[in-house]
């Protein structure tokens, strides 16, 4: 089951994992982007058979990152 990530979680994770402090506004922006990427990753994963196309998932994520 997908879980949503919220701005406070983004702020907490940035601080704990990277030692980076972000504003509440920036954390909210990041949470939206994280949700978009997570949704795209879930959608791509659902339609891929990794045994047939093992690089397709990575190629799709790289293409999304360039948008």
Backbone as numpy.savetxt, mean C-alpha at the origin, in Angstrom:
# Nx Ny Nz CAx CAy CAz Cx Cy Cz
-9.48 -10.98 5.41 -10.33 -9.80 5.41 -9.43 -8.56 5.41
-9.62 -7.65 4.44 -8.81 -6.44 4.37 -9.09 -5.53 5.57
-8.05 -4.92 6.05 -8.20 -3.95 7.14 -7.83 -2.58 6.61
-8.53 -1.58 7.09 -8.23 -0.21 6.71 -7.10 0.31 7.58
-6.30 1.18 7.00 -5.24 1.83 7.77 -5.65 3.29 7.92
-5.54 3.80 9.12 -5.95 5.18 9.36 -4.73 6.05 9.63
-4.96 7.35 9.65 -3.87 8.32 9.82 -3.09 8.10 11.12
-3.74 7.85 12.26 -2.96 7.60 13.48 -2.04 6.37 13.35
-2.51 5.35 12.66 -1.68 4.16 12.46 -0.48 4.49 11.59
-0.69 5.31 10.56 0.41 5.72 9.68 1.45 6.49 10.49
0.99 7.42 11.30 1.93 8.21 12.11 2.72 7.31 13.06
2.02 6.38 13.69 2.66 5.48 14.64 3.70 4.59 13.93
3.32 4.03 12.80 4.23 3.15 12.07 5.43 3.91 11.51
5.21 5.11 11.00 6.33 5.91 10.51 7.33 6.18 11.62
6.83 6.51 12.79 7.70 6.81 13.91 8.41 5.55 14.42
7.66 4.47 14.57 8.24 3.25 15.13 9.20 2.56 14.17
8.81 2.46 12.91 9.60 1.68 11.97 10.71 2.47 11.28
10.49 3.76 11.10 11.46 4.56 10.35 12.02 5.75 11.12
11.46 6.03 12.27 11.92 7.19 13.03 11.56 8.50 12.36
10.48 8.49 11.59 10.05 9.68 10.85 8.76 10.18 11.45
8.73 11.45 11.78 7.51 12.07 12.30 6.80 12.78 11.16
5.53 12.47 10.97 4.73 13.12 9.94 3.57 13.84 10.60
3.10 14.88 9.94 1.96 15.62 10.47 0.69 14.78 10.29
-0.34 15.15 11.02 -1.62 14.46 10.90 -2.16 14.59 9.47
-1.97 15.75 8.86 -2.44 15.96 7.49 -1.71 15.04 6.51
-0.39 14.95 6.65 0.39 14.09 5.75 0.07 12.61 6.00
-0.15 12.25 7.25 -0.52 10.87 7.57 -1.85 10.51 6.92
-2.79 11.45 6.89 -4.07 11.20 6.24 -3.89 11.00 4.73
-3.02 11.79 4.12 -2.72 11.62 2.70 -2.08 10.26 2.43
-1.14 9.89 3.27 -0.47 8.60 3.11 -1.44 7.44 3.29
-2.35 7.58 4.23 -3.34 6.51 4.46 -4.19 6.28 3.22
-4.56 7.35 2.52 -5.33 7.23 1.28 -4.51 6.49 0.22
-3.24 6.86 0.09 -2.38 6.20 -0.90 -2.14 4.73 -0.55
-1.95 4.45 0.72 -1.76 3.06 1.16 -3.00 2.23 0.83
-4.17 2.80 1.09 -5.42 2.10 0.78 -5.54 1.84 -0.72
-5.13 2.81 -1.54 -5.20 2.64 -2.99 -4.27 1.52 -3.44
-3.05 1.53 -2.96 -2.09 0.50 -3.35 -2.53 -0.88 -2.83
-3.02 -0.92 -1.59 -3.50 -2.20 -1.05 -4.65 -2.75 -1.87
-5.57 -1.87 -2.25 -6.70 -2.31 -3.06 -6.25 -2.84 -4.42
-5.32 -2.13 -5.04 -4.80 -2.57 -6.34 -4.06 -3.90 -6.20
-3.30 -4.05 -5.12 -2.56 -5.29 -4.90 -3.51 -6.46 -4.67
-4.56 -6.23 -3.89 -5.54 -7.29 -3.66 -6.26 -7.67 -4.95
-6.64 -6.68 -5.74 -7.34 -6.94 -7.00 -6.44 -7.71 -7.96
-5.20 -7.30 -8.07 -4.27 -7.99 -8.97 -3.99 -9.40 -8.48
-3.81 -9.54 -7.20 -3.56 -10.87 -6.63 -4.72 -11.82 -6.85
-5.93 -11.30 -6.81 -7.11 -12.14 -6.98 -7.24 -12.67 -8.40
-6.72 -11.94 -9.38 -6.86 -12.40 -10.76 -5.63 -13.10 -11.30
-4.56 -13.14 -10.54 -3.32 -13.79 -10.99 -3.19 -15.20 -10.48
-2.62 -16.02 -11.31 -2.16 -17.33 -10.90 -0.64 -17.25 -10.91
-0.05 -17.17 -9.75 1.38 -16.93 -9.67 2.21 -18.08 -10.23
1.62 -19.24 -10.40 2.34 -20.35 -11.02 2.49 -20.13 -12.52
1.52 -19.44 -13.13 1.57 -19.18 -14.57 2.38 -17.94 -14.91
2.20 -16.89 -14.14 2.85 -15.61 -14.41 3.52 -15.07 -13.15
4.64 -15.62 -12.73 5.22 -15.21 -11.45 5.67 -13.75 -11.39
5.94 -13.12 -12.54 6.39 -11.73 -12.50 5.27 -10.73 -12.74
4.09 -11.19 -13.10 3.00 -10.27 -13.43 2.63 -9.36 -12.27
2.60 -9.90 -11.07 2.23 -9.10 -9.90 3.24 -7.97 -9.68
4.51 -8.29 -9.74 5.56 -7.27 -9.54 5.51 -6.22 -10.63
5.31 -6.62 -11.87 5.22 -5.68 -12.98 4.05 -4.72 -12.78
2.92 -5.24 -12.34 1.75 -4.40 -12.10 2.02 -3.40 -10.99
2.64 -3.84 -9.90 2.94 -2.92 -8.80 3.91 -1.82 -9.24
4.89 -2.16 -10.05 5.83 -1.16 -10.54 5.09 -0.15 -11.41
4.19 -0.63 -12.27 3.41 0.28 -13.11 2.54 1.21 -12.27
1.94 0.69 -11.22 1.12 1.53 -10.35 1.97 2.57 -9.63
3.17 2.20 -9.24 4.05 3.14 -8.53 4.45 4.30 -9.42
4.50 4.07 -10.72 4.91 5.12 -11.66 3.80 6.10 -12.00
2.56 5.80 -11.58 1.43 6.69 -11.86 1.48 7.92 -11.04
